[in-house]
């Protein structure tokens, strides 16, 4: 998960596309929820998710 979110950070190539696809994906959302439920989602992942969400492209 850390590696996937690293690809969504501003310094990564194609990060806006990566963050848009990843953060809107139902499988990603389910895995994130499972990690939260098991106490595996930590502050580092939350910070990466925050930065990725800042560059996520908007679409209708």
TACOR-V257318 format. One record per residue. N is the residue number from 1. PHI is phi as a letter, one per 40 degrees, with the letter a starting at -180 (none if undefined). Layout:
N,PHI + N,PHI
This chain:
1,none + 2,c + 3,c + 4,c + 5,c + 6,c + 7,c + 8,b + 9,c + 10,d + 11,c + 12,c + 13,c + 14,g + 15,c + 16,c + 17,c + 18,d + 19,c + 20,c + 21,c + 22,c + 23,c + 24,c + 25,c + 26,c + 27,c + 28,d + 29,c + 30,c + 31,c + 32,d + 33,c + 34,c + 35,c + 36,c + 37,c + 38,c + 39,g + 40,c + 41,c + 42,b + 43,c + 44,c + 45,c + 46,c + 47,c + 48,c + 49,c + 50,c + 51,c + 52,c + 53,c + 54,c + 55,b + 56,c + 57,c + 58,c + 59,a + 60,c
